[in-house]
Amino acid sequence: MTNHDDALQKIREEFQRFPLQTPARAGIHRMVVPGESSELLAHALLYLCETMKIERAAVFLLDEGTQTLQAQELVVHGDVMAGEEEIALLPNTPFCQLAAGKRDHLILEGSLNTAYIPLRAFGKVFGVLRAERRQSWDGGRSPKRPGIPLLKAFAHELATVLRGLEIAASERQQVAHMQALHEVSNAIFRSLRLEEMLESVAHSLIHQMGFDRAKIYLINKEGDMLEGVLTLDQRGKQTLDRERIPLKRGAHPMVDLILGRSVDERLEKYRHTIVYVPLRARDENMGILMVDNLLSQQEIQPEQVPLLEAIAGQLSMAIKNARLFAGVEELSITDGLTGLYILRYFKQRLKEELYRAERTHGQLSLMILDIDHFKRFNDTYGHPAGDTILATVAERVLNNARKVDLTARYGGDEFFILLPDTTPEEALALSDRLHQAVANEPIALPDGKVLRLTVSIGIATYPTHAASIDELIKRADEALYWIKSHGRNRIRLYSPEIPEKI
């Protein structure tokens, strides 16, 4: 074996000795040479400088977009540092020929004689190895002054290892992307309830695909507004966006994107750290999915966009199905005439709210609202008029109840209003608002007649007046019955003396 072959064998053994297996990190993009390979480059260049008596060595990688060679790692007299130099590949220059594979080396003579060797693997040049020393690079087969042939052999081994590491990292990243897509798909179809599904999807996008934040905007039921419904970040902090954007061209770049206009320059400006993907199901616009890396400034790579588009396609259909399910569910648990919950569903929710109040040591108030003299109105003006009265009173109850309140039709002309986290005093104030909402505005009947109505409202609060569901209903009903026996058109909070005075 020649001295050259012996040196080459040592180079190969050195690369084989270096631990190349590095774990994949889902959602984190790798450059042409993975970030984990910087240690390999430093190790290789230090070995090269030591064995070939080289003062300076560096590895440059080809950036095809800017047509430059970008320095990665630099070793100077045994010290390793990050490379900041770049070489422009101007047309018809020696460096351009080197990067194109038309030259197998380039030597520049000076105080330090500099050799450039292409890093070629699998038929493609992806970088350059630079070595600088005081001795000439001529007579390279001398065992004391190994030259260009050995430097080429070193470059070949280094290029093969680097490219192999890149391919392995790329394959691991593809597997990670497929696993992420699988996880997000599972999150989409895990629940038919819209809010739960959106939260699961946002969580998967962040923790499986590595984005800093995920936001979901949906078009409202009326089809005239784009509304932010969910924001989730890496800390797990979930917020309702509350952003409302009119669905009109020019109102916002996101709206224009949904409506099919060209990408706005404001979106294009941040395309490396923010991606907007329209949500469409069978040509129906549903909203928009946004992911960003504004905090980390980690670039969102082009290969992640098709994954997001695939996810958006699945999510759009799931949103459509969830809304259909919600509509069917709403029909099954609401009263057809009034739109209020039916009693069976209301009692189920009442159990849940009472259990929550028990756990949190909170208060839970219940109103029972009765339309005064409803039977007389119904008998006098007929059932269509009675239906109009019921529907109108129910509408006013809904309009004046809070979003957290639950409303139900209890019987013919009685309504339940459940008030979570509400004291007796707060319940009295809310009942006064409901009482006035019914009494202050007349109701127009189908035949044109106009009626003025009043209501009576009985109130009880857990745990102040009751210790159980049945007892809470009973106490509110007793307060209502007291009103009926004392002239109606009143509000009454339960008190212990009420049963004695009924």
MARVOTOR-831754 format. One record per residue (C-alpha): residue number from 1; residue in one letter; x negated, y, z. Coordinates in pm, 1 decimal. Layout:
residues N
num	residu	xx	yy	zz
NUM	A	X	Y	Z
...
//
This chain:
residues 502
num	residu	xx	yy	zz
1	M	0.0	0.0	0.0
2	T	-138.7	345.2	-97.0
3	N	-169.2	631.8	145.1
4	H	122.3	798.3	-38.5
5	D	339.1	490.7	3.5
6	D	237.4	460.4	365.4
7	A	338.1	824.7	428.0
8	L	666.7	772.2	246.5
9	Q	740.1	466.8	458.3
10	K	680.0	669.1	774.0
11	I	916.3	938.0	646.5
12	R	1191.3	678.8	590.3
13	E	1134.8	530.1	932.8
14	E	1158.8	875.9	1085.1
15	F	1498.2	940.4	922.7
16	Q	1625.2	596.2	1022.8
17	R	1520.7	664.9	1380.1
18	F	1730.6	983.4	1398.9
19	P	2087.8	932.9	1537.4
20	L	2315.9	1029.0	1250.7
21	Q	2652.5	918.2	1386.4
22	T	2846.0	1223.1	1495.0
23	P	3208.5	1227.5	1610.4
24	A	3472.6	1386.2	1391.9
25	R	3669.3	1676.6	1534.2
26	A	4019.8	1695.2	1395.6
27	G	4110.1	2025.6	1241.0
28	I	3752.8	2162.0	1241.9
29	H	3610.7	2221.3	895.5
30	R	3256.3	2119.1	805.3
31	M	3042.9	2314.5	565.4
32	V	2845.5	2144.3	287.7
33	V	2617.3	2023.8	564.9
34	P	2814.2	1958.4	884.7
35	G	2743.6	2177.8	1182.9
36	E	2620.9	1871.7	1372.6
37	S	2343.5	1822.5	1112.4
38	S	2149.4	2132.4	1222.2
39	E	1971.8	1914.3	1476.4
40	L	1878.4	1675.9	1200.4
41	L	1739.7	1959.3	986.1
42	A	1532.7	2096.6	1271.8
43	H	1395.8	1750.8	1351.4
44	A	1314.8	1681.6	985.0
45	L	1140.1	2016.1	927.6
46	L	933.1	1983.9	1245.5
47	Y	824.4	1637.2	1133.4
48	L	739.0	1770.6	787.4
49	C	528.6	2058.3	925.5
50	E	341.8	1826.4	1160.2
51	T	261.9	1549.7	911.7
52	M	182.2	1769.0	608.4
53	K	8.3	2055.0	792.5
54	I	267.2	2311.0	682.7
55	E	294.8	2653.4	845.8
56	R	655.0	2725.6	748.7
57	A	943.6	2513.8	618.7
58	A	1309.0	2585.2	549.9
59	V	1621.1	2429.6	400.5
60	F	1849.9	2634.3	175.9
61	L	2200.1	2523.3	76.1
62	L	2372.2	2618.3	-244.9
63	D	2675.5	2844.3	-215.0
64	E	2845.9	2802.0	-550.2
65	G	3096.1	3078.9	-481.6
66	T	2835.0	3351.1	-442.1
67	Q	2567.3	3174.8	-651.8
68	T	2310.0	3207.4	-378.1
69	L	2084.2	2978.2	-178.7
70	Q	2157.9	3029.8	191.1
71	A	1886.5	2951.1	449.4
72	Q	2010.4	2708.8	719.2
73	E	1718.7	2610.3	942.8
74	L	1370.3	2758.5	951.4
75	V	1056.7	2626.4	1124.2
76	V	763.8	2866.2	1171.6
77	H	450.8	2740.0	1348.6
78	G	652.8	2483.9	1540.6
79	D	937.8	2718.3	1639.3
80	V	1289.8	2645.5	1512.6
81	M	1521.2	2933.0	1426.0
82	A	1838.8	2993.0	1230.4
83	G	1781.5	3098.8	872.3
84	E	1914.3	3437.3	761.2
85	E	1751.5	3461.5	419.9
86	E	1933.7	3416.8	91.9
87	I	1810.5	3381.2	-264.9
88	A	2025.2	3508.1	-551.9
89	L	2049.3	3267.9	-846.3
90	L	2018.4	3512.6	-1130.5
91	P	2068.2	3366.2	-1480.0
92	N	1761.5	3216.5	-1652.9
93	T	1536.9	3258.8	-1349.1
94	P	1320.0	2974.9	-1212.1
95	F	1542.8	2951.9	-902.8
96	C	1853.1	2921.2	-1120.7
97	Q	1684.7	2641.4	-1318.5
98	L	1583.0	2474.6	-994.1
99	A	1937.9	2480.2	-856.8
100	A	2073.8	2355.8	-1190.6
101	G	1840.8	2054.1	-1179.9
102	K	1637.6	2168.9	-1482.9
103	R	1314.0	2190.3	-1281.9
104	D	1186.5	1933.6	-1034.7
105	H	978.7	2184.7	-836.9
106	L	861.9	2544.8	-827.5
107	I	531.9	2674.3	-687.1
108	L	461.1	3036.5	-596.5
109	E	100.1	3115.7	-505.5
110	G	-4.6	3379.9	-252.8
111	S	-149.3	3411.4	96.1
112	L	80.5	3119.4	166.9
113	N	133.8	2882.7	-122.1
114	T	504.1	2812.9	-143.5
115	A	669.3	2505.3	-294.9
116	Y	1041.3	2474.0	-366.7
117	I	1185.6	2123.2	-417.7
118	P	1552.0	2058.5	-512.2
119	L	1763.8	1863.4	-264.4
120	R	1934.7	1619.9	-497.2
121	A	2162.3	1329.7	-402.2
122	F	2410.2	1124.9	-604.4
123	G	2313.6	1317.1	-917.9
124	K	2381.3	1665.7	-781.8
125	V	2156.0	1942.5	-649.4
126	F	2309.5	2100.0	-337.7
127	G	2011.7	2282.8	-190.2
128	V	1638.7	2347.1	-185.5
129	L	1354.9	2253.4	46.9
130	R	1087.4	2521.6	88.0
131	A	741.3	2447.5	229.1
132	E	461.2	2702.8	280.1
133	R	96.1	2638.4	359.6
134	R	-241.5	2798.4	308.6
135	Q	-390.0	2511.3	108.4
136	S	-310.6	2475.5	-256.5
137	W	-42.7	2225.3	-355.6
138	D	-269.5	2091.1	-631.5
139	G	-438.5	1754.8	-592.2
140	G	-140.2	1633.1	-399.4
141	R	-242.2	1267.8	-383.2
142	S	-530.6	1334.5	-149.3
143	P	-457.6	1160.7	183.6
144	K	-585.2	1466.3	367.8
145	R	-385.7	1710.8	154.4
146	P	-60.1	1539.9	63.5
147	G	104.2	1738.4	-214.7
148	I	407.9	1773.1	-436.1
149	P	481.2	1399.7	-491.3
150	L	510.3	1337.5	-118.1
151	L	709.7	1658.7	-70.4
152	K	950.5	1538.1	-340.7
153	A	981.6	1203.2	-165.6
154	F	1056.6	1381.1	162.5
155	A	1315.5	1603.1	-10.7
156	H	1479.2	1297.9	-166.3
157	E	1509.3	1118.7	169.7
158	L	1638.0	1432.9	339.4
159	A	1893.5	1500.8	64.3
160	T	2019.0	1141.4	74.3
161	V	2066.8	1151.5	451.2
162	L	2233.6	1493.4	446.4
163	R	2471.8	1401.5	166.7
164	G	2552.4	1072.6	336.9
165	L	2626.1	1259.8	657.0
166	E	2850.3	1500.6	468.8
167	I	3040.6	1217.4	298.2
168	A	3087.6	1037.3	629.8
169	A	3209.3	1358.9	792.9
170	S	3444.6	1424.5	501.0
171	E	3588.8	1075.0	527.3
172	R	3637.5	1115.2	900.4
173	Q	3802.5	1448.3	839.8
174	Q	4039.5	1294.9	584.6
175	V	4130.3	1025.9	836.7
176	A	4178.9	1295.4	1102.1
177	H	4403.3	1492.0	862.6
178	M	4611.7	1183.8	787.2
179	Q	4643.3	1109.4	1157.3
180	A	4746.5	1470.3	1216.6
181	L	5003.8	1450.0	936.2
182	H	5137.6	1128.0	1088.2
183	E	5162.4	1288.5	1432.2
184	V	5340.6	1595.8	1299.7
185	S	5578.7	1376.7	1097.9
186	N	5660.8	1180.8	1411.2
187	A	5723.5	1507.0	1595.7
188	I	5962.0	1618.2	1319.5
189	F	6175.2	1306.0	1334.3
190	R	6147.8	1248.3	1707.8
191	S	6451.8	1462.3	1787.1
192	L	6766.1	1576.7	1610.2
193	R	6792.0	1879.2	1834.7
194	L	6642.9	2181.2	1662.7
195	E	6469.5	2351.8	1955.6
196	E	6303.4	2031.2	2076.8
197	M	6189.0	1944.3	1725.5
198	L	6037.3	2287.0	1654.5
199	E	5848.3	2283.1	1983.1
200	S	5709.6	1933.9	1912.3
201	V	5599.6	2034.6	1562.3
202	A	5424.7	2351.4	1683.9
203	H	5250.1	2151.7	1956.4
204	S	5127.2	1893.9	1701.1
205	L	5003.8	2159.7	1457.8
206	I	4788.9	2310.0	1731.6
207	H	4661.1	1998.3	1904.6
208	Q	4636.6	1762.3	1606.8
209	M	4524.4	2002.0	1334.1
210	G	4330.4	2245.2	1550.4
211	F	4506.0	2574.6	1471.7
212	D	4496.8	2855.0	1727.7
213	R	4866.3	2932.9	1699.8
214	A	5184.2	2824.2	1524.7
215	K	5491.6	3040.4	1462.0
216	I	5824.8	2944.0	1310.1
217	Y	6073.8	3185.7	1156.7
218	L	6421.9	3075.9	1048.0
219	I	6691.1	3243.5	841.4
220	N	6998.0	3303.6	1058.0
221	K	7339.7	3147.6	997.9
222	E	7465.1	3459.4	824.0
223	G	7174.2	3440.3	578.6
224	D	7082.9	3807.2	614.2
225	M	6797.8	3799.3	866.7
226	L	6464.8	3621.7	918.4
227	E	6426.7	3556.8	1290.2
228	G	6122.9	3448.0	1489.0
229	V	6233.4	3146.8	1694.3
230	L	5911.8	3004.5	1837.7
231	T	5544.9	3088.3	1900.8
232	L	5301.7	2840.0	2057.4
233	D	4928.1	2889.8	2117.6
234	Q	4627.5	2680.0	2222.9
235	R	4694.0	2752.4	2589.2
236	G	5031.7	2586.0	2555.2
237	K	5205.1	2918.0	2613.6
238	Q	5540.9	2916.5	2439.0
239	T	5730.8	3236.2	2363.5
240	L	6037.2	3328.7	2167.0
241	D	5922.6	3567.6	1898.1
242	R	6244.0	3778.5	1892.7
243	E	6125.2	3937.7	1569.2
244	R	6411.6	4010.1	1329.4
245	I	6343.8	4106.1	968.0
246	P	6620.2	4188.3	716.8
247	L	6625.0	3938.0	431.9
248	K	6575.3	4202.3	164.8
249	R	6299.6	4236.2	-89.8
250	G	6032.2	4474.7	29.9
251	A	6132.8	4449.0	396.7
252	H	5827.1	4237.7	485.4
253	P	5562.8	4032.1	300.1
254	M	5701.9	3712.5	458.2
255	V	6049.5	3788.2	323.9
256	D	5905.8	3855.4	-21.3
257	L	5723.7	3522.0	-5.4
258	I	6047.7	3341.7	82.6
259	L	6237.5	3517.9	-194.0
260	G	5977.3	3418.8	-451.3
261	R	5781.5	3736.9	-511.4
262	S	5406.3	3726.0	-572.1
263	V	5179.8	3701.7	-267.7
264	D	5146.1	4040.2	-99.6
265	E	4794.8	4181.5	-66.7
266	R	4851.1	4212.0	309.4
267	L	4891.1	3832.9	330.8
268	E	4607.3	3772.8	86.6
269	K	4373.2	3983.6	300.7
270	Y	4394.0	3736.4	589.9
271	R	4436.4	3416.2	388.3
272	H	4121.4	3259.5	539.7
273	T	4259.7	3279.0	893.8
274	I	4639.8	3289.1	841.0
275	V	4857.4	3064.5	625.6
276	Y	5227.1	3125.1	553.1
277	V	5425.1	2835.2	409.2
278	P	5791.1	2882.5	304.2
279	L	6043.7	2634.8	443.4
280	R	6278.0	2519.5	165.8
281	A	6518.3	2224.6	153.0
282	R	6674.5	2140.3	-185.7
283	D	6626.5	2495.6	-313.6
284	E	6774.4	2638.3	5.6
285	N	6550.9	2884.4	191.0
286	M	6526.9	2789.6	557.6
287	G	6248.5	3016.4	685.6
288	I	5871.1	3022.7	707.2
289	L	5596.5	2835.9	892.2
290	M	5288.2	3031.2	995.8
291	V	4962.4	2902.5	1143.5
292	D	4659.0	3113.9	1224.8
293	N	4306.9	3107.6	1363.8
294	L	4290.2	3476.0	1449.2
295	L	4143.9	3409.8	1793.2
296	S	3868.3	3165.4	1693.9
297	Q	3816.9	3313.8	1345.2
298	Q	3769.4	2954.2	1225.6
299	E	3834.0	2951.9	851.4
300	I	4142.5	2759.6	739.1
301	Q	4018.0	2539.9	458.9
302	P	4189.5	2491.1	121.3
303	E	4232.3	2117.6	182.9
304	Q	4448.5	2194.0	487.7
305	V	4701.9	2391.0	282.2
306	P	4848.4	2086.1	96.5
307	L	4890.5	1917.6	435.8
308	L	5080.0	2219.6	564.9
309	E	5295.8	2223.7	252.1
310	A	5377.8	1854.2	301.4
311	I	5462.8	1922.1	665.0
312	A	5676.1	2222.1	564.3
313	G	5870.9	2003.9	319.6
314	Q	5950.0	1749.0	589.9
315	L	6023.8	2018.5	844.9
316	S	6265.6	2196.4	610.6
317	M	6477.1	1885.3	560.1
318	A	6464.2	1812.6	932.1
319	I	6584.0	2166.5	1012.7
320	K	6871.4	2124.2	767.2
321	N	6964.9	1788.9	924.0
322	A	6932.9	1929.2	1276.2
323	R	7168.1	2213.6	1190.5
324	L	7417.6	1969.9	1041.4
325	F	7389.0	1756.0	1353.2
326	A	7436.6	2063.0	1572.7
327	G	7745.8	2154.9	1371.5
328	V	7894.4	1807.4	1409.0
329	E	7801.2	1799.3	1776.1
330	E	7956.3	2142.5	1826.8
331	L	8280.4	2021.8	1668.3
332	S	8285.9	1721.4	1898.7
333	I	8239.0	1923.0	2217.8
334	T	8435.6	2239.8	2145.3
335	D	8805.2	2316.1	2142.5
336	G	8930.1	2370.5	1789.0
337	L	9154.0	2666.0	1871.1
338	T	8936.7	2868.9	2108.2
339	G	8581.8	2759.2	2017.9
340	L	8510.5	2703.6	2389.1
341	Y	8369.2	2379.8	2524.2
342	I	8611.5	2099.7	2597.8
343	L	8653.8	1999.2	2961.4
344	R	8465.0	1666.1	2933.1
345	Y	8148.7	1830.9	2804.4
346	F	8182.6	2122.9	3046.2
347	K	8193.1	1889.1	3346.6
348	Q	7879.6	1712.1	3221.0
349	R	7697.1	2045.8	3200.7
350	L	7839.4	2145.9	3537.4
351	K	7672.1	1838.5	3690.6
352	E	7340.1	1933.3	3530.4
353	E	7360.7	2292.3	3652.4
354	L	7458.4	2189.7	4004.8
355	Y	7165.9	1946.6	4015.9
356	R	6931.8	2224.6	3900.3
357	A	7071.6	2460.7	4164.8
358	E	7011.4	2192.8	4429.7
359	R	6649.2	2146.8	4320.1
360	T	6571.4	2517.5	4298.8
361	H	6782.1	2619.1	4600.0
362	G	6969.0	2851.6	4367.4
363	Q	7332.0	2960.5	4349.9
364	L	7598.3	2860.2	4100.1
365	S	7926.0	3048.3	4060.3
366	L	8243.9	2930.7	3890.6
367	M	8534.1	3142.1	3759.9
368	I	8874.8	3007.3	3667.4
369	L	9059.0	3257.9	3447.2
370	D	9434.1	3231.6	3394.7
371	I	9642.9	3432.7	3144.8
372	D	9924.0	3592.5	3342.2
373	H	10275.8	3486.5	3234.9
374	F	10143.0	3295.8	2932.5
375	K	10438.2	3052.4	2930.0
376	R	10683.0	3340.6	2905.2
377	F	10493.0	3491.4	2609.0
378	N	10477.0	3151.7	2442.0
379	D	10848.3	3085.9	2486.1
380	T	10945.6	3438.1	2375.9
381	Y	10726.0	3482.1	2070.3
382	G	10661.6	3120.3	1969.3
383	H	10360.6	2890.0	1951.0
384	P	10175.8	3082.0	1671.9
385	A	10180.8	3387.0	1897.6
386	G	10063.0	3171.7	2188.5
387	D	9773.6	3041.3	1978.5
388	T	9677.7	3397.8	1884.4
389	I	9679.7	3498.2	2251.3
390	L	9461.4	3200.3	2350.9
391	A	9214.4	3254.2	2066.7
392	T	9187.0	3629.1	2134.4
393	V	9134.7	3589.2	2508.9
394	A	8873.5	3317.4	2442.3
395	E	8691.1	3550.7	2200.5
396	R	8682.1	3826.1	2461.9
397	V	8555.4	3583.6	2723.5
398	L	8271.5	3475.1	2491.0
399	N	8184.4	3832.6	2396.9
400	N	8155.1	3941.9	2759.2
401	A	7989.2	3632.6	2906.6
402	R	7610.4	3613.1	2924.9
403	K	7411.1	3380.1	2700.9
404	V	7331.7	3154.8	2995.5
405	D	7697.7	3122.5	3095.1
406	L	7907.8	2822.7	2994.3
407	T	8270.9	2869.4	2894.6
408	A	8537.9	2601.9	2854.5
409	R	8909.8	2563.8	2804.7
410	Y	9039.5	2407.6	3124.5
411	G	9405.9	2356.3	3043.9
412	G	9679.8	2522.8	2843.0
413	D	9603.7	2880.9	2935.7
414	E	9316.4	2850.4	3184.8
415	F	8945.4	2893.8	3118.9
416	F	8633.8	2794.2	3309.4
417	I	8329.8	3024.7	3314.6
418	L	8020.8	2877.6	3479.6
419	L	7756.2	3128.2	3593.7
420	P	7410.0	2978.8	3667.0
421	D	7181.6	3159.8	3914.4
422	T	7462.7	3394.5	4011.4
423	T	7553.6	3518.7	4359.3
424	P	7913.0	3580.9	4467.5
425	E	7858.9	3956.7	4435.2
426	E	7719.6	3921.3	4081.8
427	A	8009.2	3693.6	3988.4
428	L	8257.2	3957.0	4107.8
429	A	8093.4	4219.6	3886.4
430	L	8102.6	3990.8	3581.8
431	S	8465.0	3894.0	3646.4
432	D	8561.0	4261.4	3660.7
433	R	8408.3	4310.1	3315.5
434	L	8608.0	4014.2	3179.5
435	H	8925.9	4134.1	3346.8
436	Q	8896.9	4476.4	3182.8
437	A	8800.7	4333.0	2843.7
438	V	9136.7	4152.2	2828.9
439	A	9354.2	4418.2	2987.7
440	N	9219.1	4729.7	2815.6
441	E	9284.5	4633.4	2454.3
442	P	9622.2	4510.2	2323.1
443	I	9658.0	4192.1	2116.4
444	A	9817.2	4199.4	1772.1
445	L	10044.7	3900.2	1702.4
446	P	10091.1	3742.5	1355.6
447	D	10432.0	3911.4	1314.3
448	G	10283.0	4256.4	1381.2
449	K	10397.1	4289.8	1742.3
450	V	10140.7	4422.4	1990.0
451	L	10114.1	4287.6	2346.0
452	R	9920.3	4391.6	2648.6
453	L	9797.6	4107.9	2869.0
454	T	9642.4	4070.2	3209.2
455	V	9447.7	3785.4	3361.4
456	S	9383.4	3649.2	3708.7
457	I	9037.1	3520.8	3805.5
458	G	8947.4	3298.7	4100.6
459	I	8579.9	3264.6	4199.2
460	A	8375.3	3028.7	4416.3
461	T	7999.4	2989.6	4460.4
462	Y	7773.9	2696.0	4542.8
463	P	7648.3	2652.8	4812.7
464	T	7819.6	2944.0	4985.8
465	H	8173.7	2805.5	4942.4
466	A	8123.3	2446.8	4828.9
467	A	7879.6	2156.1	4857.0
468	S	7989.6	1951.9	4554.4
469	I	8135.2	1986.6	4204.4
470	D	8484.6	1881.7	4307.1
471	E	8475.5	2117.8	4600.0
472	L	8350.2	2407.8	4384.8
473	I	8640.1	2360.1	4139.6
474	K	8885.0	2324.8	4425.3
475	R	8767.3	2645.8	4595.4
476	A	8787.2	2852.4	4275.1
477	D	9131.3	2707.8	4204.4
478	E	9248.5	2796.8	4555.0
479	A	9128.7	3155.1	4503.2
480	L	9321.9	3166.3	4173.1
481	Y	9633.3	3016.6	4332.4
482	W	9620.3	3283.5	4602.7
483	I	9626.8	3552.2	4329.2
484	K	9927.6	3387.0	4159.6
485	S	10114.3	3388.1	4486.7
486	H	10030.9	3754.6	4545.8
487	G	10143.5	3918.8	4221.6
488	R	9874.5	3813.5	3965.9
489	N	9646.8	4051.5	3767.5
490	R	9369.5	4034.7	4026.8
491	I	9024.0	3899.7	4100.8
492	R	8963.0	3700.8	4417.5
493	L	8650.1	3546.9	4563.2
494	Y	8714.8	3240.5	4775.9
495	S	8713.5	3284.2	5151.4
496	P	8793.1	3034.0	5429.6
497	E	9122.5	3199.0	5521.4
498	I	9269.2	3160.1	5171.0
499	P	9418.8	2809.1	5217.7
500	E	9597.3	2929.7	5532.2
501	K	9760.6	3218.5	5342.2
502	I	9866.1	3027.4	5030.2
//
